[in-house]
């Protein structure tokens, strides 16, 4: 379900448009699923992905070192606003809602 949600908001395509490699795109998806299903430190997520889960097999990628996993989010940081804006737009299109700001006291 988590992988389907990632596809529905078009995250893989957004990352392709930012010229990330397919391996990094799949690793980002694996990290997101790992954080959703097994919250913890980077080390704990890496251990879960490589020792407990089949997420890497599902995505068709090999296990990467812990240092590669640490560096992957850094590749996204310079594109953070673009990624967030495009995910918001995808979600808005998917759920067919208008952007509304509500101020409460």
N, C-alpha and C positions, 0 to 999 in steps of 0.2 A: 504494500500500500504506500509506503514511504517513497519508493522508487517511482510509482505511478504519479504521486503528488508532485515530485520533482519534474517529471515529464510534463504534467499538466500546466505548470507555471513556466514551461519552456526554458528552464535553466540550462540544460545542455546546449540548446541553440544559442542562447545568450552568450555562453562561454565560447562557443565556436566563433561567433561574430567578433569576439575579443581576441581571436587567434590563439586560444589555448589549445594544446595538443589533446587528442582524444584520450590519451592516458591520463593527463591531468584532469580532464573533465570527469572521467570515470572515478578517479581518486577523490575529487571533490564530492561527487555523489555518494561514494562509500563513506566518506567522513561525515556527511550530513546524516546518513542512515545510522552510522555508529553513534553519533551524539544523541540521536532521537531514541534509539533502542537500548543503548548502554551508556548513559551519561557518565562522564568522568574526565580524567586528565587526558592529555594527548597520548601519554604512554599506555593508559588503560584502554583507550579507544584502539590504538594500534594492536595491543594484545588481543582485544576482542575480535578485531578484523582478521587477524592472522591465525589465531588459535581456536576460536569458538565459533565464529560466524562463517557462513558461506557467501558473504556479500561480494568478495573479490571474485569468486567463481561465477556468481550470477552476472557480474559486470564484465567478465572475461578479461580480467587483468591479473598480473602477478603481484605477489606481496612486495611492497616497497619498504625500504629502510625507514626507521623512525625519523631520521633526519630529513628524508624526502617528504614525509608527512608533515613535519614542522614547517618546511619551506612552501608547501602548496598553498596555504592561505595567504602567504606573502605575495604570491602571484596575483591574487584577487584584490588585494588592498588598494592598489592604484586605480582600480576600476569600480570601487565600492559604490559610488553614487549611481553610476550607469547600471550596475547590476540591480540595485534596489529599485531604481526607477522602472526598469524593464520588467522586473518581477511584479511590481505593483500594477503596471499596465496589463500584464498577462492575467493577473488575478482579477482585475477589474473587468477585463473582457470575458474571462471564464465565468465569473459570478454575475455578470451583467448588473453592476451597481455604479451609481454616480458618486463622484468624490464630494463629500460633504464635510464641512468643519462645524462642529458643535461646541460652543463654549458653555460651560456650566459653572455654577458657583457653589 
